[in-house]
Amino acid sequence: MSSQLIPTIETGRLSLRGPVAEDYPNFKATFASYRSRFMGGPLNTYEAWMLYAAEMGHWDIRGFGMWMIHDKDTDETYGMAGGWQPAGWPEREIAWIIWPDKAGKGFALEATHAVRKYYYANGWDTAVSYLDPKNLDSVRLAERLGAKKDAGAPSIDGSDAVYRHPSPAQLDDTQLAHGIEMEIGHYADPQFKPKGWALD
Amino acid sequence: MIDIPNINTDRLTLRAPRAEDVPAFAAFYASDAARFVGGPMTEAETWRYLCQVIGHWGMRGYGRWIVTLRDDDAPIGLVGLHNPLDWPEAEVGWYIWSGIGKGYAVEAGKAARAHAYDTLGWTTVVSMIAHGNDASVGVATSMGAQREEDYQHPVYGAMGVYRHPGPEALA
């Protein structure tokens, strides 16, 4: 699948597009860093290059994959989010990574919420995230997305925790969905101060 | 990422790799025949490797094709232009896992080399061949390539470098 065929997703602040060669340096910097320790890194330059190539090829082989997260206005990249299922993954995963110096701005939440919505609108009826239990930022993000630990689901290799995302119905105009959008809105507009949070 | 062009030769088609090629590719990489080209690999490793073969096209604008017979879509090999980060320069490479001894590697290799010279405008190309891979050396020699000084690969060790005749010499 060429990048022309990878759909573009627009959110309030972000433009999600297929990965291209020009975006590789930021990917490499992150996967060479300690930031990638929960995702099989840090990688040497050759390993990072091959992983990025695999990110592209995954779209062809699976028909879905990881988008590059761009700022809608400046085009700079913030990380990647999307669907991921290399060989050996029991189920289709919703995955994300944010460049270390772009964390804390809600980009992963905004991008991941959008890609999940996209896959749910295009035939997926469930999704998981495979998380290193020590990766507290990602565990927290999964919980903010409404995912819950699924102790009965098979993991990749026994060392990862499986978080099951809410079903399409659980995200269809529900309090959960509104809570996620409210949080994203808060990040996007710091002047916006919601009165309280969704309880569930 | 770019579209991967199809190339036809007298007997062969070079086309983009697809998910359906994984079983044949994995069977090759599970076999002893893959020992000269980074194998053996598990099926999961091979799956990711095929993703990388496709992604190489996105990173470099060129790459390797799955080879089939013209009248049969079953994959018989992987041939094309290969230049990952740890290669000294771009190479034309080949492996054929079905129909050995019929000259398919030479035929597909020449088509890939012609694509490099005629479509991409390259002026030179090498083939990187692991020591002991005599069949591959035979293909390179049939294509007119000549051995140069070895390249020391960080993982694979010493590899033979075979430089192909340039576009003028082949014209």
Interface residues (C-beta under 8 A of the other chain):
Chain A: M1 S2 S3 Q4 I6 G18 P19 V20 A21 Y24 T45 Y46 W49 M50 Y52 A53 A54 E55 M56 G57 H58 W59 D60 I61 R62 P86 A87 G88
Chain B: M1 I2 D3 A16 P17 R18 A19 V22 E43 A44 E45 T46 W47 R48 L50 C51 Q52 V53 I54 G55 H56 W57 G58 M59 R60 G61 P84 L85 D86 P154
